[in-house]
Amino acid sequence: MRIGLVTYWFNRGQGTIGRRLRGILDGLGHETFVLARPTKATFHRPAHVEGGDVWDQTGVTRASRFQIPAEEYVRWADEHALDAVFCFQNYQFDALARLRERGVRTIGAYMWEAFGREHVDGARRACDTVYALTRCEQERYRGFGIDAPFVPWGCDPDLMRFRVSPRDREEVTFFFPGGYLSRRKPLREAVEAFSAVADDRLRLIVKTQGTQQGLPGAPATVGDRPRVTVVDGDLPIGEHLALMASADVVLAPSRWEGLGLHLYEAAALGLPVITNDVPPMNEPVRHEDNGLLVASVPVEPAPSGIPAYDPEPASLAAAIQRLAEPELRERLAQGAVRASTGRLSWDHTIAGVQALVA
């Protein structure tokens, strides 16, 4: 088949999902084309589409703007004689419906923190299929009357080449994947819990890609804390993964997640994770298997109304303290490696995409 993908095309969750999905479809023998959607004008890198590093690929068309005109969708689909189009977080329901009217199959993925009941009719009109990447998302859609097939995400074997051998060293490094420091990232709470553990062996790397408009940046939030280092700004994929792999633990509490790609990256790298015991984080991370799940405190819900949680401070600090000990770290790291080739195997993702296309 000839399949198009409409997606962000840079180092962000949606772009990474789109790029890896394209790799699966190519591997299944389909011919793929990308319509790269520029970022919004309010994003800290406005109208951005990446053209270097792993994003330097053939068959990529840069769209004219974030809100792509319907005629542009149609022209792109006609130019490449597309049979189907995958889209991500795309609420241009009228434009996608135009593609359906022309016989192009439209397949949509929406992250549950942004998809509400008010979007159901539009998504049904725009998409032949809406699929889910987490079980909690699938259940939410079912409550809306949408029968969404489940495509399990997993650990792309390409990530595993960054895995490093166990380190025999006194220092223990925790890695906080801050992304763009949106409201779902409890950075201050994580740093305070880390600082509450009085162990000079422990180090924390706070890795961010920048800051969303109106939110404080990492240096301002963290302040001048001992044992805490901020690495701010986007990195090439290989450098980012190498930095993450150099750590011993991924400290990843979150008020909510859409998918949480860093949780799968941690498993692929053989790193234990600390995160909240709420969905979807507790789907890839299992307590005492490949990580530690901590108690949570309800806070203001996410934009779509799904529950949101802060990590409970004492529970988070206790988990950090426990993972300072090498025996537990090694056991959970082995669990991460097992998960990456077992229940989180990329083979499951390939099979899910293949069934979806079929």
N, C-alpha and C positions, 0 to 999 in steps of 0.2 A: 504494500500500500504506500501511498504518498501522504505523509502525515506532517502537519504543521504544529508548531508550538508557539503560543503567544505568552511571553513571560518577560519579567525583568531579566537583564543579562549582565550581571555583575555580582560581586561577592555579598550576596544576601541570601537568606533562606530560600525564597521563591526562585531566585536565579539558579541556586545550586540544585534544587529539586528539578528544575527544567533541564539543566545541563546533564544531570545524571539520568533523567528519564530519556533524554535524547540518545544517550549512549546505549541504553537498554533497547530502544526501538531500532537503532542502527544494527545492534547485535542480533536482533531478531529478523533482520533482512529487509526492514522497511527503509524507505527513502525519506529523510526528514529535512524540514526547513523551519527556520526560526524567524518570527516577527518580534524583534527586540523592543520592548516597551520602555521608553525613557521615563525616568523618575519624575515625580511631581515637582513643580516649581518651588514648593515649600521645603523640599528635602535639602539636607545640607550639601548635597552634590546634585543641583537641579539639572533636569534633562540629561541624566547620565546614562550612557550605555558603554560597557567596557569592551575594548577591542584588543587587549593584550593578554599575555599569560594563557591560561586554559580557555579563555573566552575568544581567542583568535581562531575562529572556525569558519569554514565555508558554509554557504547556504544561510547566512544571517542577514536579514534585512532590518535596518533601523527604521522604526516607525517615526512618524513626523512629530508626535506629541504623546503625552500620557493618555489623554482621552482620544483614542484613535478614531478618525471618522469612519463611518460604516463603509463608505466607498473605498477606503484604503484597505479594509479587511477583504472586501470582495475582489479588488484588483490583485491583491497578494495571493489570495486563494486561487483565482483564475490563472494567474501567471504560472503557478506551480502545479496546476491541475490537482488540487488536494482532494483526498478522499475523506480525511478526518482532521480535526483540529483539537489539540489539548490546550486548555487555558487555565490560568492560576489566578485566584483572587480577582476575577474579572467581572465587574458589575455592569459592564456595557451590554445589558441584556438585549436591547433593540438591535445593536450592531451584530451580536452573535446570532440572533434570530434570523437576520438577513442571510447569514451563511447557511443556516438550516434550510431556509426556503430554497436555496440553490442546490440542495442535495448533499451538502457537506455535513458529515457527522461531527457534532460538537460534544466534547467531553470536558467537564469542569471539575476543578478541585477548589474548595474554599476552606479557609482555616476557621475553626468554630468560634474563635474569639471575636471575629468580625461579621459572621454570618448569622443573621437573626430571622425571625419569622417573617419580617417585612420583605425579605429577599426571596422567599420561597416561590411565589408566582413567577417572578422574573426569571429565576434560575430554571424553572420547569419549561418556560417558554424558550429560553436561550439554549438549553443543553439537552441533548439526547440522554446523557448520563451524567450524574453527579456522583463522584466516588469519594471514599473516606480513606485517610491515611492513618487514623487511629480508631480504636474501638469506641472510645468515648464520643468521638465525632460522629461515627456511624450511628450510635445510639441517639444522639441529639437529632440527627437528620430523620431517624425513624419516628421520633416524636413529632416532627413536622410533616409526616406522611411521605417522606422521600426514601425510597428503597435504594440506599447507596451501597454498591459493592465495596468490599474492604480490600485495599491494596496495602499489604504490610510493608512498611519501610524497613530497611536493613543496613548492613555494613558493606559498602562497596569495597571489594578486595583491593582496589587501588589505594585506599586509605592505609592498608596494612603495611605497605612498604615503608611507612614512617614510624612504625613501631620500633622501639629500642629495647635492648636487653635490660633486665632488672639491674638497678643501680645499687652498688654497695657504697653508700655515703651517709654521713650523719644528718645532713640537711634534708628536710622533707618539704617539697614544693607543692603548693595548691594553686590551681589554675581557675580563675573566674572568667567565664566567657560572657563578656558584657555586651557584645554586639553594639547596637546604636544607643544603648542605655535608655530604652523605652521604659514606660512605667512598669512593665512586667518584671524588670530586673531590680531586685532588692539589694542594690549595691551597698548602701550604707549599713543595712542589717547584716549582710555577709561580712563586711569588714569589721564591724563591731564584735560579731561573734568570734571571728578569727583573733582579734586583738585581746579578747577576754581569755584566751588560752595562753597561759604564761609558760611558753616553751620556746626557748631561744633557737631550737632546731628548725622551727617552722618558718616558711617563707610563703608569701602570697603574690602571685602575678595577676593583676587585673588587666585583661586584654579587651580593648574596645576598638570599634571601627570609626568612631566619631560620636556625635551627639544629636539626638532629635531636637528640633526647634522648641525652645521654651524649657528645656530640661538642663540641669547643671551637668557639666562635664565631669569626667572621672577625677581629675586632680582636685577640682573644687569640692567634690563629694567626699573623697577619701582624705584629703588634707595631707599633712606631713606625718605619716604613721610609720613607726619602726617596723621593719620586716615586710613592708608592703611596697611593691613596685608597680607602677602604671605603665603599660605599653599601649599608647593611644595612636589610632590611625590605621588605615587599611594596609594589609600586607599581601604580597603574592601568596597564592594558595599554599605552595610548598613551604614557604617560610612560616606561615601561620600554623600549619600542621606540625612542623618540626618544633616550634615553640611549645605547642600544646603537648606534644609527645615527650618533651624534656621534663615535664612535671611528673609528680607521683600520684596526684589526686585531682579530679575535676570537681571543684566546689561550685555547684550549679543550682542553688535554690532559685525558684521563680514564682512569681505571683500567679502566672498561668503560662501555658505554652500552646502554640499551634501544633507543631510537630516536635520541635526541640532537636534539631540536627546534631547539636553538640553531644547529645546523649548517645547517639549512634557512633559518632566520631570517637568518643571516649572508649566505647566497647571495641571498636576496630583497632584502637591504639593500645588496648590492654590496660586501661586506666579505670580504677574504681571511681564511683560518682557519689557525691552527697547531693540529694535534692529532696523536695517535698514529697510526702506520701499522699499525693493527689493525682488524678489523671490529667493529662496523659503521661506525666513524668514517671509514674509508677508502672507504666506498661513496659518500656524497654529496661528500666532499672528495677531490680528486685532486691528487697531487703536481705542483707547477709549473703547475697549471691554475687552480684556484680556492683554492689554499692550499699549505702546506708540511706534509708528513707526517714525523714524527720517530721515531727509534728508540725502542724500549721495553724495559723490564726486567721479567721475570715476577715477580709478587708473589702473595700468598695469593688463591686463586680467589674469585669472587663466590659468593653464597649457593647458587646452583643448580649450582655446579661449573664454570661457564664460565671460561676463562682471564681473568686480570686483570693489568694492567701499569702500572708507573710509567713516565713519560717518562724517557728517558735524559738526565741533566742537561746534558751537553755538547752533545748534539744539540738539546735544547730551547733552550738559550742561543744556539746558532749560528743557529737559525731566527729567534729574536727579533732578533738582530743583522742578519740579512739583510733582514728586513722593516722595518728602520729606513731603508732606502734607497727613495726615492720611485719610481724606475723599476720596481723589482720589485713594489712595492705596487700601482702603477697597472695593471701587466700582470695581476696576479692578481685585482684588483678587476674588471677587464673580463671575466676568466674567470668570476668569480662571477655577473656579470650574464648572461653567455651561458648558464651552467648553469641559472639561475633560470627562463629561458624555453625551455630546450632539454631536456636530460636530466632536470632536476628540475622540469619544468613541472607546474603544478597540473592541467593537462588529463590527464596520466597518472594522477593520483590519482583524479580524477572517473571516468575510464574503468575503473579498477580496482574502485572501489566499485560502479559500475553493473553490472559483470560479476559481482561477488560477490552482489549482491542478485538478479540474474537467475538 
